[in-house]
Amino acid sequence: MEHPVKIKIACALTLILASNAVFAGTAPADKPTEASLHHLLDVMQAHQSVDAIRQQMDTMFGGYMSKLLDGKQLNAKQAEIMARSRTRLTDTFKGMLSWESMEPMYLKVYAETFTQKEIDGMTAFYETPVGHSMIEKMPLVVKNTMVIMQKQMEGLVPKIQQIAKETADEIKAEAAAEGKSG
């Protein structure tokens, strides 16, 4: 059974971004200053969150490969192939998921989503002990959520594939019936 890596990557990115409150509301009337946005992202340790995404993608890749290989032990040559693939993957993520490439997106989304008052409130919260605790524990929340989501996706993927197959078969049957009557 195939587990699309793209779905898992999309889920991981969505969870990470959502955990940082990226997806909310519409463009605010009182646009926040760039300095306040930078300060909030610093307080939220958004840079570390982006780094954690890369690490989680590497872990996910290792787990996915292990499943594809049915947990089989690799010989030296196979281990070398796996190491090269991991390096390629890491290099890909470094480019796509670097703080330098992600920061402008964060700044844009936060600026278009939150007012200055909301940015100030979030900054104040994340500077508190409870806010710090949330920042520290959010990666674990995301990781645990991903484990559960992966298990749910394992059950969902075959259902999606079955529905798609049934739909395609139904469309083909309808086309064949239409061809006979037309």
N, C-alpha and C positions, 0 to 999 in steps of 0.2 A: 504494500500500500504506500503510495507516494504522499509525502507531507510537504507541500509547497513551501520552500524557504521564504519566498517573497511574502506570503501571508504572515508568517511568523515575524519577519523583519518589520512589516508594516504594523503589526500588532505591538511589537516592542517599541517602535518609534512613537506610535500613537500614545501608548501608556506613559512613556517617559515625558513626552511633550504635555500630555494632559495633566500629569502629576505636577508639572510646573505651571499650571494654570494658563497654558497658551491658548486654549480654545474656549473663548467666552465672549459673549456680547458682540456689539458692533462698534464702529469707530466712535470714540468719545468726542464730545464737544470741547472739553478742556484737555487738549493734548499734553501729555507729559513731556518734560524736558529730557533731552538725551542724557544729561548727567544723572538724572534720577533713575532712568532706565538702566544705565550702566551700574549704578549703585545697587539697585534691586537685584540685578543678575549676579553681582558679586556676592551680595548677602545670601542669595539663594544657592550659591555655589553651582550655578548653571554650567560653568566650565567643567566641573567635576562630573556633572550629570552626563554631559556629552561624552566624556572619557569613559564613563561607565557603560554607555550604550555600546561603544566599540568592544569593550570587554565582554559584554553580554552576547553580542553577535558572534564573537569568537567561540564562546562557550556553547552557544546554540549550534554553530557549525560543527563543533566537535561531537555534540550529541546527535546531530542529524547524520553525520558520517558514520558514527557508531551504529545507529539504527540501520542505515543502508547496508552496512557490512555485517549485520547481525551479530555485533560484538566480537567478531573474529579477530584474533591476535594477528598483527601485521608483522611480516618479516622485515628485514632491514631495508630492502629496496622499496617495499610498500610504505614503510614509515617515512622514508625520504620523500616519496610522492606526496604523502599527507602533509609533511612539513612544508613542502613547496606550495601546496594549495593554501595552507594556512597563512603563509607569508603573502601570497597573492591577495587573499581575502583581507588581511590586515592592512596591506598597502591600499587596497580599494577603500576600506573604511577610513583610513587616515585622511585620504583626500576628500571623501564625501562627508565624513562626520568629524572633521576637525573643528575646533572652536573658531578658527579663523573663517571657515565657511558657514558655520551655524550662527555665529553671533549676529551678523546683519539680519538674518531671518528672525531671530528672537527679538531684536530691537524693533523691527518693522511690525511684527505681530503684536507685541506688547503695546507699542505706540498707537496702533490702529484699534486696539481692543479696550485699553484701560484709560481712565482719566488720571490726571495728576493726583487727585485725592485718593484714588484707588491704589496707585503705585505707592504713594506715601504710606497708606495703611498696610499694604502688604510688606513693605520694607520694615515698618515698625514691628509687625508681627514676627517676621523671620529673624529679627534681631533679638527677640525674647528667647528665654530658655526653651519654651514649648516650640517656638518656631525653629530653633536650632535642632531640637529633637526630631521634628518632622523632617527637616532636611536630611539629617543623618539616617533616619529610618526609612525614608521614601525608597531608596534603592532596594531595600529588602522587601518592601511592600510590592514594588514592581516585579522583582524577581519571583516572589511567591505567586503573584497574580499570573505571571507568564507560565509558570509550571502548571497551574490549574487550567489556564487557557489552552496550553499545548495539549493537555489531556482531552479537553473538550473539542479542540480542533480535530484530534484524531478520530473522534466519533462523527464530527460534522463533515469532514472532507468526503468520506464515502457516501454520505447522504446527498451532498451536493452533486457528486459525480453520478449517483443513481438518478437523481431528479433530472440532471442534464441529459443523461442517456435516454431516459424515458421521454423527455420532451423532444429530443432529436428523432427518436423512433416514431413518435406521434406525428411530427411534422413530415417525416419521410412517407409515412403511411398516408397522410392527407394528400401529399403531393402525388403519390402513386394513384390514389383514388381519383383525384382531380384529372390526372392524365388519362385515365380510362374513360371518364365520363365526357371529356372535352375533346 
